[in-house]
């Protein structure tokens, strides 16, 4: 089922990419903890986080458009009603930060 494939592929991509963003964010935090942070390393890590975030958004939008292309107008109406009821349009790609001791 092509819609199911879109959903599963998007969920998989979202989880993997969000994990990469989370790890890069930890690495950035640690770079910034230095007394004299390496500007090039900090900026590079920030650019990588930005790139991954952009890729995640692009992938999600592509998936929405692909799904919309195979849904009937009635199915699209049902999804719109579901989303208007307060359901999130996209799952958050960012996991909740871990509790700090």
DAHUBEL-V543799 format. One record per residue. N is the residue number from 1. RES is the residue in one letter. OMEGA is omega in degrees with one decimal (999 if undefined). Layout:
n=(N/N)
res=(RES/RES)
omega=(OMEGA/OMEGA)
//
This chain:
n=(1/2/3/4/5/6/7/8/9/10/11/12/13/14/15/16/17/18/19/20/21/22/23/24/25/26/27/28/29/30/31/32/33/34/35/36/37/38/39/40/41/42/43/44/45/46/47/48/49/50/51/52/53/54/55/56/57/58/59/60/61/62/63/64/65/66/67/68/69/70/71/72/73/74/75/76/77/78/79/80/81/82/83/84/85/86/87/88/89/90/91/92/93/94/95/96/97/98/99/100/101)
res=(X/X/X/X/X/X/X/X/X/X/X/X/X/X/X/X/X/X/X/X/X/X/X/X/X/X/X/X/X/X/X/X/X/X/X/X/X/X/X/X/X/X/X/X/X/X/X/X/X/X/X/X/X/X/X/X/X/X/X/X/X/X/X/X/X/X/X/X/X/X/X/X/X/X/X/X/X/X/X/X/X/X/X/X/X/X/X/X/X/X/X/X/X/X/X/X/X/X/X/X/X)
omega=(-171.5/178.1/179.1/179.2/178.1/-178.5/-177.3/178.6/-179.4/177.4/-179.6/179.9/-178.9/-179.3/-179.4/-178.1/177.6/177.2/177.6/178.7/180.0/179.4/178.1/179.0/175.9/179.5/177.6/178.1/-178.9/175.4/-177.5/178.1/-178.9/177.1/177.4/-177.5/175.8/-175.3/-178.3/-179.8/179.3/-178.5/178.0/179.5/176.4/177.6/179.3/177.6/179.0/179.7/179.9/178.9/178.1/178.4/179.8/178.8/179.3/179.5/179.6/179.0/176.2/-179.9/178.6/179.8/178.2/179.0/-178.8/-178.1/-178.4/178.8/174.9/176.2/179.5/178.2/177.9/178.8/178.9/179.9/177.6/179.7/177.9/-179.2/179.7/178.0/177.0/177.7/179.8/177.8/179.4/173.0/178.4/179.9/-174.5/179.2/176.2/-179.9/178.4/177.4/-179.8/-179.5/999)
//
